[in-house]
Amino acid sequence: MEILIVEDEAEIAQLIQLYLEKEGFTCRTCRDGINALETFQDQKPDLIILDLMIPGLDGLEVCARIRQKPGLKDPYILMLTARGEEIDRIIGLSTGADDYMVKPFSPKELVARVRALLRRSLRQGGQSQVYRTQHFQVDLDQRSAHRCLSDSETLEPLDLTALEFDLLSTFMSYPGRVWNRSQLIDKLWDGNFFGDERVVDTHIARLRKKIEPDPANPTFVKTVIGVGYKFEDAA
C-alpha cells in the first residue's frame, strides 16, 4: 500500500513517515499543494494524509481537485489540521475527505485510522457480488456504481468517492433498513472512528447530490426523523 504525506512541517512529515514505514507502508512526502497534485498523478497512492494549511494550494483545494479528477485512482484522504473548530471539520469532509484528525495527534492513533480506512477496500475486494435495484447497480468486486436508465439495460457510471461508494453499497445491501449514525459509522469505519457522528450527515448530503433527482427532497436515501436514514428503491 502506498501513502502520500502532504505536510509542510518537516518534523511532522518525518514522524508520520517513520511510524507508517514501520508498519510496512510505502510513503512519499511533499510540502505544498501544487507538488501534491503532481505527485498524486504520478504515484496514484492508495491513501493521502493531507495537511489543511499548506503553501500554494491549501488542503481543501487539493482535496477538491483530486475528487474532481475522473478516471484516476480514487484514494482515501485523511485530513490533518491544527484547528479544531467544528466548521473546519465539516468543510474538510464536505470536499471529499474520508476522515479528519486535529493536531497534536498520537502517531499510533493515526496509524490505526490509516489501517481502518485501507481495511474497507481490502475487506470488500475479495467479494464478487452485485446489488441491483430499479435505479442503481453496485459491483463490490469492481467497486463500481451505476445508475440504471429508463430502458433498464443502459448503465450510467456514478462518480462516487470511496466512502460514498461504501455508503451506497451498504444501503443497497439492506434496502428498507433504518440505520442510525452509530451503525453506519461501525459499518463504514469498522469501529475505528474517532470523530463527530455528524460526519455521517455530511456524507449523506454529498451522496444525495449525486444520486437524487432533487437532493432537497430525497427519493432514495430518506431521513427517518429521530432515528437515522434508510434506502428505498424497488428491485
N, C-alpha and C positions, 0 to 999 in steps of 0.2 A: 504494500500500500504506500502510495506517495502522498506526501503532505507539503503544501506550500505555506510558509510562515511569512506573513506580511506585517512587519513590526519595525518602526524606525528607531527604537531604543535597543542598541546593540546587545546590552547585557540581558535584557528580557528575551530577545530573539535567541541568544545563545543558550539561555536556561531552558527555554521551551524545546529547542532542538536537542539538547543533551538528554532530557527526560524521554522524548519521543524516540530517539535513536536507541536508547537503552531498551526500549520495548520492541525494537525490531522494525520501526518505520523508516522509510527513506525520506529525508527532508531537504528542501531548498528554502533559502530565505531571500527576501528583498525588502527594501526600506522605503519605497514610495509607491504611490498608486499607479503611475504610468508603467513603471517596471513590473508591477504586479500583474497588470493585464497582459503585458508581453510574455511574461514567464508563464502565466496561465495557459496561453495559447500554445506555447512550445512544450510545456510539461504535461498538460492535461492531468492535474492531480486528482486524487480521489477525495481530498478534503483540503480546505483552505482555512487557516487561522488568520483572521483579518482584524488588525487594529483599526479602530474607528478614526483616530486622529493621526493621519499620516500625511507627509508632504505630497504636493502635486494634486492628485485626486484623493479625496478623503474616502474612508472605508465604505460609507453609504453609497457613494457614486460607483466605486469599484464593484461592490456587491450588485448594484442595479444593472451595471453594464454586463457583468458575467451572466446574469439571469436573462438578459435580452439577446444572448448570442445563440441562435438556433443552430442545431447540428453539432455543436461542440459538447464535450463531456460535461455533464451536469454534476459538479462536485457538491458535497456538503460544505456549508460555511458556518464556522464558529467565530462569532464576532467578539472582539475584546475592546474595552474602553475603560478609561479612568473615571468616567462619570457614571453615576448610578441612578439618575433620575428616571422615573417611570417613562417619561416621554421619549427618552433615548432608547429604551428597550423596545418600545412599540415601533418607533421609526425604524430601528435596525432590523427588526423581524419582518416589518411590512415590506422591506426592499428585497427580501428573499433569504435572509439568514435563517439557519436551522436551529441555532442555539446562541446563547449570549452569556458572557462572563464579565464581571466587573473587577478591575484591578484595585488592590492587590489580590491575587488569587493563589490557590495552592496548586503547584505543578502536578501533584498526584491527582487532584480533582480534575484538572484539565485533561490529563491522560485518560481518566475514567470517562469523561464526556466524549473525547475523541473515539474511544473504543465503542461507546454506546451508539454514536452516530454511524460508524462504519459497520457495526454489527447488524443494523437494519437491512443494509443491502446484502450482506453475506447470508443473513438468515433466510431471505426470500429468494436468493439467487439460484438455489438448487431446485426450486419448485417449478413444475410445469403445469400451470393452472390458469385458466381464463375465466373471468367473470363477465357475464354479458347481461344487460338489461335492455329495455326498448331503445334507450337513447345513448348508452355508453358501453364500452368494452375495455377491460384492462387485462393485460397479459403479465402475470407475475414473473414468468421466466424471462421474457424480453424486456420487462419493465417499461411497457408501452401502454399508453392510454389513448382511446379514440372516441370520437362522437359518432354515433350511428345516424346517418342521414335518413331522410324520409323514405327512401326506397329500401331501407334496412340492409342493403347489401354493400353500400358505399360507406367507407370509414374515413373520417376526417381526423388527423392527428391532433391531440391536445398538447399544448406546450406547457407542461407542468414541471415544477421543481421536484426534487427528490421527495421532500416532505409532503407536498401536495399530492403526489402520486400515492404515497403510503396512506394518506388520509382518505383519498377517494377509494382505493382498493379495500381499505378497512370497512368503509361504509358499504361498499358493494358486496362484500363477503357476508355481511349480516344485514340485508335490507329490512327496513322497518324497526330494527333495534334502536332503542334510545340510549345514547352514550352521554355520560356526564364528562366534565373536563378531566377529572382524575383518571377515568377509564381510558380516555383517548391518549392521555399522557403515558399511561402504563403500556398501552398497545404500541405507540409510536416510538417512545424513548426507552422502552424495555426496562422501566423502573429506574433509569439513570437520569432523571430530570431534576434540576436544582433551582429553577426559576419560578416566575409567577404563572399560575394556572391560566391567567387571562391571555397568555400567548396563544392558546388554542383558538380564542375568538379571532385573533389577527389572521391566523392561517385559514380558518373557515371563511373569513371575508375575502381573502385572496383567491381561494378555490372557487367561491361563488362567482367572482368576476370572470372566471374562465369557463364555467360550465352552465351558468344560469342565463336564460334569456333576459331576465330582469333581476339583477342581484339584490335590489331593494325589496323585491317580493319573490323570494326563492321558491322554485317549484320542486327541486330535488333535495337539497340539503336544508331541512327545515329546523327551526328552533322550537324546542319544547319548553315552554316558559317554566322557569323554576327548576328545570332538570338538566337539559343539555341539548343534544342535536340528534336527528335521525335522517336517514336517506330513504327516499321513496321514489321508485320508478318501476313500472311494470316490466316483468320478464319477457 
